[in-house]
Amino acid sequence: MRELPGPRGAPTLLLLHGWTASADLNWFTTFEALGRRYRVVAMDHRGHGRGIRSRRRFRLSDCADDAAALIDVLGTGPVIAVGYSMGGPVAQLLWRRHPDRVAGLVLCATSRSFASSAQERLGFLAMGGASFAARLTPDVARQALARRVLGTRADDRSFESWIQREVQRTDWTAVLEAGNGLGRFDSSGWIGSVDKPTAVVATMRDGMVAPARQLALARSIPGATVHPVQGDHTSCVTDPGRFIPGLLTACASVTSRIRPRG
């Protein structure tokens, strides 16, 4: 877990990272900008990074429960849950399972569902297989996975070494199970009941989560604002100059609509 104190009395953002990444891998470009405005808590999901290791099969709902438990331990009160890619379903489930822990939602590069056809489901299995292969051929596969996850050539050797250290922390069995969980996730039957301020950061050149899916998510949530970013699925890392302004605007939109407690 990473925590930035932020200004006194600032709202708390709970950052929820994407599939195969870790909190630091997903969010490191944003920490400075967010930390100037908010208290920031970034957690690693089960099997990812430094997250919980469990013999229990990976479930997105368990990740949401872990997030709720962390909120309670830190005593932050209700948070703005900021979910990226897989972190989007975790944020949605956090609201559904623990609505009193959520003050608002910022959903980035994510969707109500990720696989509606057999071909898409096979795609998730294939990516999970690539993750599984990293256990069998760690040096080559992890380097390739690091580049795929971050969408970068990683020409800076020190940066590449850091990426690989983060990737090596991952439990690949859990990652494979997480991919399967993403393929099964579908919030379309209940996401329209969200009653907290919500913003959607839509990555408009995304080849992994189609922009149409992201915009459909926004239309499904009453009052949700849309903040387009002209970047791909890894723009949080590879194009922070475009992504961070959109993220900040989305967070400010949600913050401005949160009703004071009590």
JOKA-V776498 format. One record per residue. N is the residue number from 1. PHI is phi in whole degrees, -180 to 180 (999 if undefined). PSI is psi as a letter, one per 40 degrees, with the letter a starting at -180 (999 if undefined). NEAR is the number of other ideal C-beta (glycine too) atoms within 8 Angstrom. Layout:
n: {N | N}
phi: {PHI | PHI}
psi: {PSI | PSI}
near: {NEAR | NEAR}
This chain:
n: {1 | 2 | 3 | 4 | 5 | 6 | 7 | 8 | 9 | 10 | 11 | 12 | 13 | 14 | 15 | 16 | 17 | 18 | 19 | 20 | 21 | 22 | 23 | 24 | 25 | 26 | 27 | 28 | 29 | 30 | 31 | 32 | 33 | 34 | 35 | 36 | 37 | 38 | 39 | 40 | 41 | 42 | 43 | 44 | 45 | 46 | 47 | 48 | 49 | 50 | 51 | 52 | 53 | 54 | 55 | 56 | 57 | 58 | 59 | 60 | 61 | 62 | 63 | 64 | 65 | 66 | 67 | 68 | 69 | 70 | 71 | 72 | 73 | 74 | 75 | 76 | 77 | 78 | 79 | 80 | 81 | 82 | 83 | 84 | 85 | 86 | 87 | 88 | 89 | 90 | 91 | 92 | 93 | 94 | 95 | 96 | 97 | 98 | 99 | 100 | 101 | 102 | 103 | 104 | 105 | 106 | 107 | 108 | 109 | 110 | 111 | 112 | 113 | 114 | 115 | 116 | 117 | 118 | 119 | 120 | 121 | 122 | 123 | 124 | 125 | 126 | 127 | 128 | 129 | 130 | 131 | 132 | 133 | 134 | 135 | 136 | 137 | 138 | 139 | 140 | 141 | 142 | 143 | 144 | 145 | 146 | 147 | 148 | 149 | 150 | 151 | 152 | 153 | 154 | 155 | 156 | 157 | 158 | 159 | 160 | 161 | 162 | 163 | 164 | 165 | 166 | 167 | 168 | 169 | 170 | 171 | 172 | 173 | 174 | 175 | 176 | 177 | 178 | 179 | 180 | 181 | 182 | 183 | 184 | 185 | 186 | 187 | 188 | 189 | 190 | 191 | 192 | 193 | 194 | 195 | 196 | 197 | 198 | 199 | 200 | 201 | 202 | 203 | 204 | 205 | 206 | 207 | 208 | 209 | 210 | 211 | 212 | 213 | 214 | 215 | 216 | 217 | 218 | 219 | 220 | 221 | 222 | 223 | 224 | 225 | 226 | 227 | 228 | 229 | 230 | 231 | 232 | 233 | 234 | 235 | 236 | 237 | 238 | 239 | 240 | 241 | 242 | 243 | 244 | 245 | 246 | 247 | 248 | 249 | 250 | 251 | 252 | 253 | 254 | 255 | 256 | 257 | 258 | 259 | 260 | 261 | 262}
phi: {999 | -120 | -135 | -118 | -68 | 69 | -65 | -59 | 78 | -71 | -61 | -100 | -100 | -105 | -89 | -119 | -82 | -92 | -62 | 71 | -97 | -137 | -58 | -67 | -61 | -74 | -114 | -59 | -72 | -100 | -58 | -62 | -65 | -68 | -66 | -74 | -119 | -138 | -75 | -121 | -124 | -124 | -113 | -93 | -75 | -53 | 77 | -109 | 54 | -99 | -69 | -55 | -104 | -143 | -78 | -71 | -61 | -62 | -135 | -60 | -64 | -66 | -62 | -64 | -66 | -60 | -63 | -63 | -64 | -65 | -57 | -66 | -63 | -79 | 65 | -77 | 76 | -57 | -114 | -90 | -84 | -112 | -110 | -113 | 55 | -60 | -64 | -64 | -58 | -63 | -64 | -62 | -69 | -60 | -63 | -67 | -90 | -139 | -61 | -73 | -91 | -116 | -96 | -171 | -131 | -124 | -113 | -117 | 50 | -143 | -158 | -75 | -154 | -119 | -146 | -113 | -132 | -61 | -64 | -66 | -63 | -63 | -61 | -65 | -64 | -64 | -66 | -63 | -63 | -63 | -65 | -63 | -62 | -63 | -73 | -87 | -130 | -61 | -65 | -71 | -68 | -68 | -63 | -65 | -65 | -58 | -69 | -67 | -62 | -93 | 63 | -137 | -75 | 53 | -68 | -76 | -65 | -66 | -67 | -62 | -63 | -64 | -57 | -66 | -63 | -65 | -62 | -67 | -75 | -78 | -90 | -69 | -63 | -64 | -63 | -60 | -65 | -64 | -61 | -62 | -63 | -63 | -63 | -93 | -66 | -157 | -101 | -61 | -78 | -136 | -65 | -69 | -90 | -57 | -119 | -116 | -54 | -136 | -131 | -117 | -94 | -101 | -85 | -81 | -118 | -80 | -96 | -103 | -115 | -56 | -52 | -61 | -66 | -64 | -70 | -65 | -59 | -61 | -66 | -78 | -105 | -56 | 77 | -66 | -96 | -116 | -128 | -71 | -124 | -83 | -150 | -96 | -67 | -104 | -63 | -58 | -105 | -87 | -143 | -61 | -62 | -91 | -72 | -61 | -58 | -64 | -64 | -63 | -64 | -64 | -63 | -65 | -61 | -66 | -57 | -68 | -103 | -77 | -80 | -58 | -72 | 84}
psi: {i | h | h | h | d | a | i | h | e | i | i | h | h | h | h | h | i | i | h | e | a | i | d | d | d | d | e | d | e | e | d | d | d | d | d | e | d | i | h | h | h | h | i | h | i | h | e | h | b | e | i | h | h | i | e | i | i | h | h | d | d | d | d | d | d | d | d | d | d | d | d | d | d | e | f | e | a | h | i | h | h | h | h | h | b | d | d | d | d | d | d | d | d | d | d | d | d | g | d | e | e | h | d | i | h | h | h | h | f | a | i | d | i | e | h | e | i | d | d | d | d | d | d | d | d | d | d | d | d | d | d | d | d | d | d | d | g | d | d | d | d | d | d | d | d | d | d | d | d | e | f | i | e | f | d | h | d | d | d | d | d | d | d | d | d | d | d | e | e | i | h | d | d | d | d | d | d | d | d | d | d | d | d | e | h | h | e | d | e | e | d | e | e | h | f | i | h | i | i | h | h | h | h | e | f | h | e | d | h | h | d | d | d | d | d | d | d | d | d | e | h | h | e | h | i | h | g | i | h | g | i | a | d | e | d | d | d | e | f | d | d | d | d | d | d | d | d | d | d | d | d | d | d | d | d | e | e | h | h | i | i | 999}
near: {9 | 9 | 9 | 9 | 5 | 11 | 7 | 3 | 3 | 9 | 10 | 13 | 14 | 15 | 16 | 17 | 18 | 10 | 9 | 11 | 11 | 14 | 14 | 10 | 15 | 14 | 13 | 8 | 9 | 13 | 12 | 6 | 10 | 15 | 11 | 7 | 11 | 13 | 12 | 14 | 15 | 13 | 13 | 10 | 15 | 13 | 15 | 16 | 14 | 6 | 12 | 6 | 7 | 8 | 2 | 6 | 4 | 11 | 8 | 14 | 8 | 11 | 13 | 15 | 10 | 13 | 16 | 12 | 8 | 12 | 14 | 8 | 6 | 8 | 5 | 10 | 8 | 9 | 14 | 17 | 15 | 15 | 17 | 16 | 14 | 16 | 17 | 16 | 13 | 16 | 17 | 14 | 13 | 15 | 13 | 9 | 10 | 12 | 9 | 5 | 11 | 15 | 10 | 14 | 18 | 18 | 13 | 16 | 16 | 14 | 11 | 10 | 10 | 10 | 11 | 4 | 6 | 5 | 6 | 11 | 10 | 8 | 9 | 14 | 11 | 8 | 10 | 13 | 9 | 12 | 14 | 12 | 9 | 13 | 6 | 7 | 7 | 9 | 6 | 7 | 12 | 12 | 11 | 9 | 13 | 14 | 11 | 8 | 12 | 12 | 10 | 8 | 4 | 11 | 5 | 6 | 6 | 6 | 8 | 12 | 8 | 8 | 13 | 11 | 8 | 13 | 13 | 8 | 9 | 14 | 8 | 10 | 8 | 14 | 16 | 12 | 11 | 18 | 14 | 11 | 11 | 14 | 12 | 7 | 10 | 7 | 12 | 8 | 5 | 7 | 12 | 7 | 5 | 12 | 5 | 10 | 11 | 14 | 17 | 17 | 14 | 14 | 16 | 9 | 9 | 14 | 5 | 7 | 13 | 7 | 11 | 6 | 12 | 16 | 11 | 10 | 16 | 12 | 7 | 10 | 13 | 6 | 7 | 13 | 10 | 9 | 13 | 7 | 12 | 6 | 13 | 12 | 11 | 12 | 15 | 14 | 13 | 11 | 10 | 11 | 6 | 11 | 16 | 11 | 8 | 12 | 17 | 11 | 10 | 15 | 16 | 9 | 12 | 15 | 10 | 6 | 9 | 11 | 4 | 4 | 5 | 2}
